[in-house]
Amino acid sequence: MSIWDAKAPLLLLHRSLKHVPDLPRYDLMLSPQFYVLKREELPVKYAFQAKKLAPSILEDLVGDGPVTYEVFRDEEGLWNFVAFDPDAVGHFLASRGGSLDRVGRFYFAEQARDHFEPPVVLSTSEVLGVVNGTVTVIPAKLLSDSRTTVSFDEAFRPEQGFAFKRSRKKGALDGRVSMAAAAVLLVLGLAYAAEGFRYQRALQQAKVSLENAMGSDPTLRGSYARDAIHKKYRAVDTTQRAVRERLKALGRLTSKVTKLDRLTITPEKYQAVMSVPDDPKIVRSLEELAKNGHLEGVKIASGKLETAGGTP
Amino acid sequence: MRRYQNEWILLIAFLVFVGGVAYRYTMQSRLERTVAQASTTRQQIQDIQTLKKVWSTQGLKEKVAQLRSIVPAGNVQSFLQKKQELNAEWRSLNGQQLNTLTTRIASLPLQLQEMTIERDGENYTVRCRCTW
């Protein structure tokens, strides 16, 4: 017994019922007016197996509406296949001031067959009794006056109860679909989390690697200090290499016949004048050398080579 | 509550899923950032160490002092070496001496602030200001 139906009173639901008591929770016993029943002897052991057979066994007895199937075994060991429309039950309950949301467990009158002998009075015109071994609504006038009747009470409650499964019409999700979707989402979520955990471990290793990369020099630990040191050294390296490249390129232009007259070089700019012979062959060779040395503004005229530019 | 238990379960599962996805992508993003940062830092430190080695001033003072004796003393017009700066002038250098001197200066890890070379006939005058 679950906490839901621990103290819920048991009500007998039948068509003659005028009003459902205003209780926060209750369990229901459905009269045969709300279900169809077929009793079969089948060589199946478990209820879930029998339940799979219910649609085919009750095929001729149910209409096109939404149907829920339930099975239970009676004292003789026969399988009782039951079909009912939960929406119809819900509508009837609502029309009598009740609500399907307040129902904990429900039962079929057939489950308490032994208790309906003698019959239970439903109204002035109807009783619920057993006819040919099946619980049936019987017109009251068919009973002899001397025949006794009993009141419906908690003693009628069978051991096995059922729970209402909501239909989609009520706006609730189908149980199996939602459980399957939830399972898939959970598995995916956990798989993602596991992958995230792997990334987190790799992240910790990467942080250790970063610490190691910084080495033992404390001046290189701060990114601002490191950037400043790097920038300073890089600037010196770039400009001084450029100065030396210019010196080297100008040095290549000098020879026994070409002489350097004047040179001024700083990290920002350079200017050089050279004396060169008027030999076109030598002039072409000098032009080629100057081009290869990336010297700028090279002018050769009147035995003088002039070049000036900046240092990159 | 019970009526919507399927929805609740689905909602919780969805939240677990969203949480898992968010956690995974956050961690991946952080890892990528840290790995990139580690790579940059390692490269930068390596660069600094190489540059420090190239432009190392260890023993430089002595090497700079040798520039005075690389040519005959008569050619050294002035040689002022103080702190981390050199101001020097060499005069009447022949072509070979000029080559030797400029090659030597260029090979030292000095920061050449200004150098002028002037020719007078077959002789050269070199003025140089360097720091380190």
Chai-1 contact restraints between the chains, C-beta under 6 A:
chainA,res_idxA,chainB,res_idxB,connection_type,confidence,min_distance_angstrom,max_distance_angstrom,comment,restraint_id
A,D101,B,R3,contact,1.0,0.0,6.0,A-B,restraint_1
A,L173,B,N6,contact,1.0,0.0,6.0,A-B,restraint_2
A,L173,B,E7,contact,1.0,0.0,6.0,A-B,restraint_3
A,G175,B,N6,contact,1.0,0.0,6.0,A-B,restraint_4
A,S178,B,N6,contact,1.0,0.0,6.0,A-B,restraint_5
A,S178,B,L10,contact,1.0,0.0,6.0,A-B,restraint_6
A,A181,B,L10,contact,1.0,0.0,6.0,A-B,restraint_7
A,A182,B,I9,contact,1.0,0.0,6.0,A-B,restraint_8
A,A182,B,L10,contact,1.0,0.0,6.0,A-B,restraint_9
A,A182,B,A13,contact,1.0,0.0,6.0,A-B,restraint_10
A,L185,B,A13,contact,1.0,0.0,6.0,A-B,restraint_11
A,L185,B,F14,contact,1.0,0.0,6.0,A-B,restraint_12
A,L185,B,F17,contact,1.0,0.0,6.0,A-B,restraint_13
A,L186,B,A13,contact,1.0,0.0,6.0,A-B,restraint_14
A,L186,B,V16,contact,1.0,0.0,6.0,A-B,restraint_15
A,L188,B,F17,contact,1.0,0.0,6.0,A-B,restraint_16
A,G189,B,V16,contact,1.0,0.0,6.0,A-B,restraint_17
A,G189,B,F17,contact,1.0,0.0,6.0,A-B,restraint_18
A,G189,B,G20,contact,1.0,0.0,6.0,A-B,restraint_19
A,Y192,B,G20,contact,1.0,0.0,6.0,A-B,restraint_20
A,Y192,B,V21,contact,1.0,0.0,6.0,A-B,restraint_21
A,Y192,B,R24,contact,1.0,0.0,6.0,A-B,restraint_22
A,A193,B,G20,contact,1.0,0.0,6.0,A-B,restraint_23
A,A193,B,Y23,contact,1.0,0.0,6.0,A-B,restraint_24
A,E195,B,R24,contact,1.0,0.0,6.0,A-B,restraint_25
A,G196,B,Y23,contact,1.0,0.0,6.0,A-B,restraint_26
A,G196,B,R24,contact,1.0,0.0,6.0,A-B,restraint_27
A,G196,B,M27,contact,1.0,0.0,6.0,A-B,restraint_28
A,Y199,B,M27,contact,1.0,0.0,6.0,A-B,restraint_29
A,Y199,B,Q28,contact,1.0,0.0,6.0,A-B,restraint_30
A,Y199,B,L31,contact,1.0,0.0,6.0,A-B,restraint_31
A,Q200,B,M27,contact,1.0,0.0,6.0,A-B,restraint_32
A,A202,B,L31,contact,1.0,0.0,6.0,A-B,restraint_33
A,L203,B,R30,contact,1.0,0.0,6.0,A-B,restraint_34
A,L203,B,L31,contact,1.0,0.0,6.0,A-B,restraint_35
A,L203,B,T34,contact,1.0,0.0,6.0,A-B,restraint_36
A,A206,B,T34,contact,1.0,0.0,6.0,A-B,restraint_37
A,A206,B,V35,contact,1.0,0.0,6.0,A-B,restraint_38
A,A206,B,A38,contact,1.0,0.0,6.0,A-B,restraint_39
A,S209,B,A38,contact,1.0,0.0,6.0,A-B,restraint_40
A,L210,B,A38,contact,1.0,0.0,6.0,A-B,restraint_41
A,A213,B,A38,contact,1.0,0.0,6.0,A-B,restraint_42
A,A213,B,T41,contact,1.0,0.0,6.0,A-B,restraint_43
A,A213,B,R42,contact,1.0,0.0,6.0,A-B,restraint_44
A,L220,B,I45,contact,1.0,0.0,6.0,A-B,restraint_45
A,I229,B,I48,contact,1.0,0.0,6.0,A-B,restraint_46
A,H230,B,Q44,contact,1.0,0.0,6.0,A-B,restraint_47
A,H230,B,I48,contact,1.0,0.0,6.0,A-B,restraint_48
A,Y233,B,L51,contact,1.0,0.0,6.0,A-B,restraint_49
A,D237,B,L51,contact,1.0,0.0,6.0,A-B,restraint_50
A,Q240,B,Q111,contact,1.0,0.0,6.0,A-B,restraint_51
A,V243,B,L112,contact,1.0,0.0,6.0,A-B,restraint_52
A,R244,B,A106,contact,1.0,0.0,6.0,A-B,restraint_53
A,L247,B,A106,contact,1.0,0.0,6.0,A-B,restraint_54
A,D261,B,R119,contact,1.0,0.0,6.0,A-B,restraint_55
A,R262,B,E118,contact,1.0,0.0,6.0,A-B,restraint_56
A,L263,B,I117,contact,1.0,0.0,6.0,A-B,restraint_57
A,T264,B,T116,contact,1.0,0.0,6.0,A-B,restraint_58
A,I265,B,M115,contact,1.0,0.0,6.0,A-B,restraint_59
A,T266,B,E114,contact,1.0,0.0,6.0,A-B,restraint_60
